[in-house]
Amino acid sequence: MPKESNDVRTGLAKEGRLWGMSALCALGGALAIWKTNSIGYGILTFLLCLAVFGGALLAYERRRKR
């Protein structure tokens, strides 16, 4: 397989993981707002999800590079 094709596939996979993480964070925030009727809890939940999933994704990407 040519190197260009591998680079494109790797880039698309990384982009997909970022979109997936953002969708999970947004879903968590939306569910918190729906359950509590408070935008503050939604923002807090979104940021908490971002910290947890972002840290996990960062660790995964670093480990994958090696």
Backbone hydrogen bonds in HBPLUS format (Angstrom, degrees):
<---DONOR---> <-ACCEPTOR-->    atom                        ^
c    i                          cat <-CA-CA->   ^        H-A-AA   ^      H-
h    n   atom  resd res      DA  || num        DHA   H-A  angle D-A-AA Bond
n    s   type  num  typ     dist DA aas  dist angle  dist       angle   num
A0006-ASN N   A0002-PRO O   3.27 MM   4  6.63 153.9  2.34 147.1 154.3     1
A0007-ASP N   A0003-LYS O   2.93 MM   4  6.23 154.2  2.00 152.6 159.6     2
A0008-VAL N   A0004-GLU O   3.00 MM   4  6.26 156.4  2.06 149.0 155.0     3
A0009-ARG N   A0005-SER O   3.00 MM   4  6.19 162.9  2.03 146.9 151.6     4
A0010-THR N   A0006-ASN O   2.93 MM   4  6.09 160.0  1.97 147.9 153.6     5
A0011-GLY N   A0007-ASP O   2.92 MM   4  6.06 158.6  1.96 145.2 151.3     6
A0012-LEU N   A0008-VAL O   2.90 MM   4  6.11 159.3  1.94 151.9 157.3     7
A0013-ALA N   A0009-ARG O   2.95 MM   4  6.12 154.8  2.01 146.8 153.8     8
A0014-LYS N   A0010-THR O   3.01 MM   4  6.22 158.6  2.05 147.9 153.4     9
A0015-GLU N   A0011-GLY O   2.96 MM   4  6.14 159.6  2.00 146.6 152.6    10
A0016-GLY N   A0012-LEU O   2.89 MM   4  6.07 152.4  1.97 144.0 151.6    11
A0017-ARG N   A0013-ALA O   3.01 MM   4  6.31 151.3  2.09 145.9 152.9    12
A0018-LEU N   A0014-LYS O   3.05 MM   4  6.38 155.3  2.11 148.7 155.2    13
A0019-TRP N   A0015-GLU O   2.96 MM   4  6.23 159.6  2.00 150.6 156.1    14
A0020-GLY N   A0016-GLY O   2.90 MM   4  6.05 156.0  1.96 145.5 152.5    15
A0021-MET N   A0017-ARG O   2.97 MM   4  6.17 156.4  2.03 145.5 151.3    16
A0022-SER N   A0018-LEU O   2.97 MM   4  6.22 160.2  2.01 148.6 154.0    17
A0023-ALA N   A0019-TRP O   2.93 MM   4  6.13 151.1  2.01 146.1 154.0    18
A0024-LEU N   A0020-GLY O   3.01 MM   4  6.28 155.0  2.08 147.1 153.4    19
A0025-CYS N   A0021-MET O   3.01 MM   4  6.28 160.0  2.05 151.6 156.8    20
A0026-ALA N   A0022-SER O   2.94 MM   4  6.09 162.3  1.97 147.4 152.4    21
A0027-LEU N   A0023-ALA O   2.89 MM   4  5.99 156.7  1.94 145.6 152.4    22
A0028-GLY N   A0024-LEU O   2.96 MM   4  6.15 160.4  2.00 146.8 152.0    23
A0029-GLY N   A0025-CYS O   3.02 MM   4  6.28 162.8  2.05 149.9 154.1    24
A0030-ALA N   A0026-ALA O   2.87 MM   4  6.05 159.1  1.91 149.3 155.5    25
A0031-LEU N   A0027-LEU O   2.88 MM   4  6.06 159.9  1.92 152.1 157.3    26
A0032-ALA N   A0028-GLY O   3.03 MM   4  6.22 153.2  2.10 145.1 152.5    27
A0033-ILE N   A0029-GLY O   3.02 MM   4  6.27 156.5  2.07 147.3 153.4    28
A0034-TRP N   A0030-ALA O   2.91 MM   4  6.11 159.0  1.96 147.7 153.9    29
A0035-LYS N   A0031-LEU O   2.91 MM   4  6.07 159.6  1.95 148.9 153.7    30
A0036-THR N   A0032-ALA O   2.96 MM   4  5.98 158.6  2.01 147.6 153.3    31
A0037-ASN N   A0033-ILE O   2.72 MM   4  4.97 142.9  1.85 139.4 146.1    32
A0042-GLY N   A0038-SER O   3.30 MM   4  6.60 151.3  2.39 140.6 148.8    33
A0043-ILE N   A0039-ILE O   2.90 MM   4  6.16 158.3  1.95 151.8 156.3    34
A0044-LEU N   A0040-GLY O   2.95 MM   4  6.15 161.8  1.99 147.1 152.7    35
A0045-THR N   A0041-TYR O   2.84 MM   4  5.95 157.4  1.89 144.2 150.5    36
A0046-PHE N   A0042-GLY O   2.89 MM   4  6.06 158.3  1.94 146.4 152.6    37
A0047-LEU N   A0043-ILE O   2.94 MM   4  6.16 165.8  1.96 153.3 156.5    38
A0048-LEU N   A0044-LEU O   2.93 MM   4  6.09 152.8  2.00 144.5 152.5    39
A0049-CYS N   A0045-THR O   2.88 MM   4  6.07 163.2  1.91 151.8 156.1    40
A0050-LEU N   A0046-PHE O   2.87 MM   4  6.08 155.3  1.93 147.9 155.5    41
A0051-ALA N   A0047-LEU O   2.93 MM   4  6.15 153.2  2.00 144.3 150.7    42
A0052-VAL N   A0048-LEU O   3.00 MM   4  6.25 163.9  2.03 152.1 156.2    43
A0053-PHE N   A0049-CYS O   2.80 MM   4  5.79 160.2  1.84 156.8 160.3    44
A0054-GLY N   A0050-LEU O   2.80 MM   4  5.22 140.8  1.95 126.3 139.0    45
A0055-GLY N   A0051-ALA O   3.08 MM   4  5.83 151.2  2.17 127.2 134.9    46
A0056-ALA N   A0052-VAL O   3.05 MM   4  6.28 156.3  2.11 145.2 152.1    47
A0057-LEU N   A0053-PHE O   2.85 MM   4  6.00 158.1  1.90 145.8 152.0    48
A0058-LEU N   A0054-GLY O   2.87 MM   4  5.98 155.6  1.93 145.0 151.9    49
A0059-ALA N   A0055-GLY O   3.01 MM   4  6.17 160.6  2.05 145.5 150.3    50
A0060-TYR N   A0056-ALA O   2.96 MM   4  6.16 155.1  2.02 144.4 151.7    51
A0061-GLU N   A0057-LEU O   2.87 MM   4  6.09 162.4  1.90 151.7 155.8    52
A0062-ARG N   A0058-LEU O   3.00 MM   4  6.19 158.0  2.05 149.0 154.8    53
A0063-ARG N   A0059-ALA O   2.99 MM   4  6.14 160.3  2.03 147.6 153.1    54
A0064-ARG N   A0060-TYR O   2.84 MM   4  5.99 149.5  1.93 147.5 156.8    55
A0065-LYS N   A0061-GLU O   3.09 MM   4  6.23 144.1  2.22 141.8 149.4    56
